[in-house]
Amino acid sequence: MAIADAARRHQQRRLKGVEEDLPSAEESREGAIEAIKRLLPSDISEALMTEADWPELAQQLMALRRAGVDLDQILPRVGEIVVGVRDQVAAKASEATTDEWVRTVRETLPAGPLREAILTSPAWPEMAATMARLEERGVDVREVLAAAHNEVLAVEEAVAMGLGAVAEPAMSRDAQLSYGPLTTGLDLPRDYDLSDRERALHRQFAVASQENERYIRWVREAMPGHEREADLLVASRQWPLVAGRMAQMESDGKPVRDHLARLGKDASWQEGAPAQLGRRLVMAAGEALTRPVGDAPGESRVKVNTEAAKATSPSVGPTKGAAPKGAAPTDPAVAPHRETGPVAKGGKTR
C-alpha cells in the first residue's frame, strides 16, 4: 500500500503539480472496511484492521479509489500475495519446529526401525507440534518419549508374536558403500538413502536447513582459493554424512571449524585422478573431522612396492624370465606372528 500510495502521489505531482491530501480517517473507515472484508480472506482482513497503522491504510485505500484505481481488481491480487507470504512463513516456522524435534527424537530414542517409523510417519508434523505444546506446559518431553517407546516396544513384540517376527530393514546400498571411517560413531539408520538429499539431511541425519547452510559456509571458508573443490565436496552424494558428522560434533561441543581448517592446510586430496577428486575430498573431510585437533596429518596414502607385492601375492604367479637373486627358501613362508618359538623342555602341558 505504501508503494501504491507513493505511485499515486507521483502521478498527481507530474500531472497536476500538486498532491491531493488523503481523505479523513472518518470518511475512509467505512469504505475501506467494506472493501477489504469483501475482497480479502477473513483472517487477513481482521489482521489488517487490528494493526496500529490501519487508519492510515484505510485512507490510502480510499485515496487510490478516488484516483481511479479499481480496488475490485487490485485487492484480490494483493490477497493472493499475502496468502502466499502467510503460508510460507507458517511453513518455515513449522519446518524449524520439526527439525528441532527430529533431533530430540534421534537423541532420545535408540536407532532402529521404530524410531525411523516415527520420523517418516505422515503424522510426524502433528506429533512434533504436540511435543512443542507439551514442552511449553513444562512437560519433560524426552521422558515421555522414552516411556512411550518402551510401551510401543511391548506392543510391537506382542504383534510380532501373533504375526511372526518382522525383519529389520536391510542395509541399503548407500549404507554398504559408505560403511567405514565416514560412518564410524554416527547414529544412522541401516537403510538411509543418499539419493534424496533433503530427506537424508532432515529426516535421517537430523540436520536442519539452517545448519546445512552453515556447514556449507564453513567448508568454503576452510578452503580459500579452492571454491570449485569446496562446491564439489558439498555437491557430492555423501555430503549428508559429512554434514551429519558436523552436527554431532556441534552437539558434543567440538570445534568443527578448527577441524575443517585442515582441508586448506593439507591439500593431499589434490593428488590423483581428476575423476576421483570428489571421493578424495569426502574422505579428506571425514578424516579432518575425526582426527583430534593438534594431531599431525597422518599418511593418507600407503605407498606400495608393486613388484614386491606381485612377488609375494598368492594369486600372482612368478614373472617369466625373472631370475631370483638368491636361493629361494624351501620352507613355506610363515607370517611373523605365527612363527613358532623354541619349545620348552620338560614340565607339564595343558
C-alpha positions in Angstrom: 0.0 0.0 0.0 2.9 2.4 0.7 4.3 1.7 -2.8 0.9 2.2 -4.4 0.4 5.5 -2.4 3.8 6.7 -3.5 3.0 6.0 -7.1 -0.4 7.8 -6.8 1.3 10.9 -5.3 4.0 10.9 -8.0 1.3 10.8 -10.7 -0.5 13.7 -9.1 2.6 15.8 -8.9 3.5 15.0 -12.5 0.0 15.8 -14.0 -1.3 18.5 -11.6 1.8 19.8 -10.0 0.3 19.2 -6.6 -0.6 16.3 -4.3 -4.1 15.8 -3.1 -4.5 15.3 0.7 -5.6 11.9 2.0 -9.3 11.6 2.8 -10.1 12.0 6.5 -9.9 8.9 8.7 -13.7 9.0 9.5 -14.5 9.3 5.8 -12.2 6.4 4.8 -13.1 4.0 7.6 -16.4 2.6 6.4 -15.5 2.4 2.7 -12.2 0.7 3.5 -13.8 -1.9 5.8 -16.4 -2.8 3.3 -13.7 -3.2 0.6 -11.3 -5.4 2.5 -14.0 -7.6 4.0 -15.5 -8.3 0.6 -12.2 -8.7 -1.3 -9.7 -10.3 1.1 -9.7 -13.5 3.2 -11.4 -13.0 6.6 -8.2 -13.8 8.6 -6.2 -11.2 6.6 -8.9 -8.5 6.7 -9.2 -8.9 10.5 -5.5 -8.8 11.0 -5.3 -5.6 8.9 -8.0 -3.8 11.0 -6.2 -4.6 14.2 -2.8 -3.1 13.1 -1.7 0.2 14.6 -1.4 1.7 11.1 -4.9 0.7 10.0 -6.3 4.3 9.9 -3.6 5.4 7.5 -4.0 2.2 5.4 -7.8 2.9 5.1 -7.0 6.5 4.0 -4.6 5.2 1.3 -7.1 2.7 0.0 -9.8 5.4 -0.4 -7.3 7.8 -1.9 -6.5 5.1 -4.5 -10.2 4.6 -5.3 -10.7 8.3 -5.6 -7.7 8.4 -8.1 -9.4 5.9 -10.3 -7.9 2.6 -9.1 -10.3 -0.3 -9.3 -10.0 -1.9 -5.9 -12.0 -4.9 -7.1 -9.1 -5.7 -9.4 -6.2 -4.8 -7.2 -7.1 -6.2 -3.7 -7.7 -9.8 -4.8 -4.2 -9.9 -6.3 -2.8 -8.4 -3.1 -4.7 -11.0 -1.2 -3.1 -13.8 -3.2 0.4 -12.4 -2.4 -0.4 -12.1 1.3 -1.8 -15.6 1.5 1.4 -16.9 -0.2 3.6 -15.0 2.3 1.4 -16.2 5.2 1.7 -19.8 4.1 5.4 -19.6 3.5 6.0 -18.1 7.0 3.9 -20.7 8.6 5.7 -23.5 6.7 9.1 -22.1 7.6 8.1 -21.9 11.3 6.7 -25.5 11.1 9.9 -26.7 9.5 12.1 -25.1 12.1 10.0 -26.7 14.9 10.0 -30.1 13.1 13.8 -30.0 12.7 14.3 -29.3 16.4 12.1 -32.3 17.4 13.7 -34.6 14.8 17.0 -34.1 16.7 15.3 -34.6 20.0 13.8 -37.9 18.9 17.1 -39.1 17.4 18.9 -38.2 20.6 16.3 -39.8 22.9 15.3 -43.0 21.2 17.7 -45.8 20.2 18.4 -46.4 16.5 16.1 -48.8 14.8 13.0 -49.3 12.7 10.7 -47.9 15.3 12.5 -44.5 15.5 12.6 -44.3 11.7 8.9 -45.2 11.5 8.1 -42.2 13.8 10.2 -39.7 11.8 8.8 -40.9 8.4 5.2 -41.1 9.5 2.7 -38.9 7.7 1.6 -37.8 11.2 5.1 -36.6 12.2 4.4 -32.8 11.8 1.4 -33.1 14.1 3.5 -35.2 16.6 6.2 -32.5 16.6 3.6 -29.8 17.2 2.2 -31.7 20.1 5.6 -32.2 21.6 6.2 -28.4 21.3 2.9 -27.7 23.1 3.8 -30.2 25.9 7.2 -28.5 26.4 5.5 -25.1 26.7 3.5 -26.5 29.5 6.6 -27.7 31.4 6.4 -31.4 30.4 9.6 -33.3 30.1 9.1 -34.5 26.5 12.2 -36.7 26.5 10.9 -38.6 29.4 7.6 -39.0 27.7 9.3 -40.2 24.5 11.3 -42.8 26.4 8.3 -44.1 28.3 6.2 -44.2 25.1 9.0 -46.0 23.3 9.1 -48.8 25.9 5.3 -49.2 25.7 5.4 -49.3 21.9 8.1 -52.0 22.0 5.9 -54.1 24.2 3.1 -53.7 21.7 5.4 -54.5 18.8 6.6 -57.7 20.5 3.0 -58.8 21.1 2.1 -58.1 17.4 5.3 -60.0 16.3 4.4 -63.0 18.4 1.0 -63.1 16.7 2.1 -62.4 13.1 5.6 -63.6 13.1 8.8 -61.5 13.7 9.3 -58.6 11.4 12.8 -58.4 10.0 14.8 -55.3 10.5 15.3 -53.1 7.4 18.2 -54.4 5.3 21.3 -52.3 4.9 20.8 -50.1 1.9 23.3 -49.8 -0.9 24.4 -46.4 0.3 25.0 -47.7 3.8 27.1 -50.6 2.4 29.2 -48.3 0.2 29.8 -45.7 2.9 30.4 -48.1 5.7 33.7 -47.4 7.4 35.5 -44.2 8.5 32.7 -42.0 7.2 30.1 -43.6 9.4 32.1 -44.7 12.4 30.4 -43.3 15.6 27.4 -41.9 13.8 23.9 -42.9 14.8 22.4 -43.7 11.4 19.5 -45.9 10.1 20.6 -49.0 8.3 18.6 -48.1 5.2 19.4 -44.5 4.6 19.1 -43.2 1.1 21.5 -40.5 -0.1 19.7 -40.1 -3.5 17.1 -38.0 -1.7 19.4 -35.4 -0.1 16.7 -33.3 1.6 15.1 -36.4 3.3 18.5 -37.8 4.2 19.6 -34.5 5.9 16.3 -33.6 7.7 14.8 -37.0 8.5 17.6 -39.5 8.6 20.6 -37.4 9.8 18.7 -34.7 11.7 20.4 -31.8 10.0 18.2 -28.7 9.7 18.3 -26.5 6.6 19.9 -23.6 8.6 22.6 -25.9 9.9 23.3 -27.4 6.5 23.8 -23.8 5.1 26.1 -23.0 7.9 28.2 -26.1 7.3 28.5 -25.3 3.6 29.7 -21.9 4.5 32.3 -23.3 6.9 33.7 -25.6 4.3 34.1 -22.8 1.8 35.8 -20.6 4.4 38.2 -23.5 5.3 39.3 -23.9 1.6 40.2 -20.3 0.4 41.3 -20.3 -3.2 39.6 -23.7 -3.7 36.0 -22.6 -4.3 35.4 -25.1 -7.1 36.7 -28.0 -4.9 34.6 -26.9 -1.9 31.5 -26.8 -4.1 32.4 -30.3 -5.4 32.6 -31.6 -1.8 29.2 -30.1 -0.9 27.6 -31.4 -4.1 28.9 -35.0 -3.6 26.4 -37.7 -2.9 27.9 -38.4 0.5 27.7 -34.8 1.7 24.9 -35.7 4.2 27.3 -38.0 6.0 29.8 -35.1 6.4 27.1 -32.7 7.5 25.8 -35.3 9.9 29.2 -35.6 11.4 29.5 -31.8 11.9 26.0 -31.7 13.5 27.1 -34.4 16.0 30.4 -32.6 16.7 28.5 -29.4 17.4 26.2 -31.2 19.8 29.2 -32.5 21.6 30.8 -29.1 21.8 33.7 -29.9 19.5 35.4 -27.1 17.4 34.1 -28.1 14.0 35.8 -25.2 12.1 39.2 -26.0 13.6 38.9 -29.5 12.2 37.8 -28.3 8.8 40.8 -25.9 8.6 42.9 -29.0 7.8 41.3 -29.2 4.3 43.0 -25.9 3.4 46.3 -26.7 5.1 46.8 -30.3 3.9 45.8 -30.4 0.2 46.9 -34.0 -0.3 43.4 -34.6 -1.7 44.6 -32.9 -4.9 46.9 -35.8 -5.8 45.3 -38.4 -8.0 43.0 -38.9 -11.0 40.7 -35.9 -11.5 37.7 -38.2 -11.9 38.1 -39.3 -8.3 38.6 -35.8 -6.8 35.1 -35.7 -5.3 35.6 -39.0 -3.5 39.0 -37.9 -2.2 37.5 -34.7 -0.9 34.8 -36.6 1.0 37.4 -38.9 2.6 39.7 -36.0 3.5 36.8 -34.2 5.1 35.9 -37.3 7.1 39.5 -37.7 8.2 39.8 -34.0 9.2 36.6 -34.1 11.3 37.5 -37.4 13.2 41.2 -36.7 13.9 41.8 -34.8 17.2 42.8 -31.2 16.8 46.6 -30.8 17.1 47.5 -34.2 15.6 49.9 -34.1 12.7 48.4 -35.2 9.4 48.7 -39.0 9.0 49.9 -40.7 5.9 46.8 -40.6 3.8 48.1 -43.0 1.1 50.3 -46.0 1.7 53.0 -46.3 -0.9 53.2 -49.9 -2.1 56.1 -51.6 -3.9 54.1 -53.2 -6.7 56.8 -55.5 -7.8 57.3 -56.8 -4.2 53.5 -57.2 -3.9 53.3 -59.2 -7.0 56.2 -61.4 -5.9 54.6 -62.3 -2.6 50.9 -62.4 -3.7 49.5 -65.9 -3.7 47.2 -65.0 -6.6 50.0 -64.0 -9.0 52.5 -66.5 -10.4 56.2 -65.8 -10.9 57.0 -63.4 -13.8 58.5 -65.2 -16.7 62.2 -64.5 -17.2 62.7 -63.1 -13.8 65.8 -64.7 -12.2 66.0 -64.8 -8.4 68.9 -63.0 -6.9 69.3 -65.7 -4.2 68.2 -69.2 -3.4 64.5 -69.4 -2.7 63.7 -70.8 0.8 62.5 -74.3 0.8 60.2 -73.9 3.8 56.8 -72.3 3.2 56.5 -68.7 4.2 55.0 -68.1 7.6 53.7 -64.9 8.9 55.9 -63.5 11.7 53.2 -63.5 14.3 52.6 -67.2 13.6 56.3 -68.4 13.8 56.9 -71.0 16.4 59.5 -70.3 19.1 61.6 -72.9 20.9 59.5 -75.5 22.8 60.3 -75.6 26.5 61.6 -78.9 27.6 60.1 -80.7 30.4 57.2 -79.6 32.5 53.6 -80.4 32.1 51.4 -79.2 29.3 47.8 -78.4 29.2 
